[in-house]
Amino acid sequence: MVAPEPVEPLPSGWAFDLSGVDDGEDLVAVGGDLRAGTILEAYRTGVFPMGLGDHGARPLGWWSPDPRGVLLPGGVHASRSLRRSLRRFEIRVDTAFREVVAACADPSREGRWITTEIADAYTQLHALGWAHSIETWQDGELVGGLYGLCVGGLFAGESMFHHVTDASKAAVVAMAGHVFADGDPRRIIDVQWATDHLRTLGIVSIPRAEYLRRLGDAIHLEPPAFAVS
């Protein structure tokens, strides 16, 4: 599915500067707002929002992990069992964005951090053509997926969920297929932190300085097919 051309929002009144941030320090700023222009400026600088309060509540924190979890071109790994699982699923793009975000924000999930404010902000970015959902369907039912922000050749994954085994992993593999389809080595998928679960899919950790260098190249590329600008 090809998304409409993204609409550039009003510019942010905030500037993000990582030049004075110490190596290994993940939290780089506190405060600000979640306007579309602010969030886009943050991602273009290598920063993303996540609340510091209980379950992601305010005060609003701005993060740039060091090291950074990323998936690089050619790096995706699908185990034999996952490849078998992939045949059971149907992958769709942007047909149930709100539902994917709601599932990721489920209050019963351990470590939940997606507040109503965050959900509303990314839903607005979806309406503007910047945020996308990669969805895993089975027998006509949404069983897994992820959502994130696409800026040029960067796809920044925000959260994922699954209701059946391998459904979120299938979404990651499908996302990589879209983002890396043209084989350009400058493209990058950002997953923020590399967990043990994500490492099984080929995610690696790189220093923030390297991430920022790669980001500078990626954001100037044409976006992947599901987000043509």
Disulfide bonds with the S-S distance in Angstrom:
none
